Amino acid sequence: MPASYDRIKEIIARYSRLGDIKALRQKLLPRQGSTSPRMKHAKTLSDRIIESNWEILKNHTALDGADQRKIADPDTLADIESYSHNIENCIGTLKLPIGVAGPLRINGFFANDDYYIPLATTEAALVASYNRGARLITEAGGCSVL
């Protein structure tokens, strides 16, 4: 939906009150360079793969061991290998396998970092598809958002 000229002026004025407009503009520019590490994927899920993925999350996000225990359903984790063809980048289960896409680079005023996106699904290709999109966006410098 196209925005009117007056609406665009109003938005620019509102954001310019947040600080120097040049500094805000700089935050929205694509950023090249190294990213946070990607999740490890294996054809067969195991406790070792899940722990490896959690180490990445613990080292590059605010998540910790308490968060890991919250999504460690013992019944489904005991049979985690059976989900090998249903989830990529697995980090645990909530009676559904949970995978992580990313990192996705966000260039915004309030969110400005690389983020991992958790997805709970049994659709085999969903996480891999989101992961490819996040990788493409990140390698292009990230997505700029307001």
Salt bridges, closest charged atoms under 4 A:
GLU10 OE2 - ARG7 NH1 2.78
GLU51 OE2 - LYS58 NZ 3.72
GLU55 OE2 - LYS58 NZ 3.78
ASP67 OD1 - LYS70 NZ 3.88
ASP73 OD2 - LYS95 NZ 3.52
ASP75 OD2 - LYS95 NZ 3.56
ASP114 OD1 - ARG105 NE 2.80
GLU139 OE2 - ARG38 NH2 3.10
GLU139 OE2 - ARG135 NE 3.07
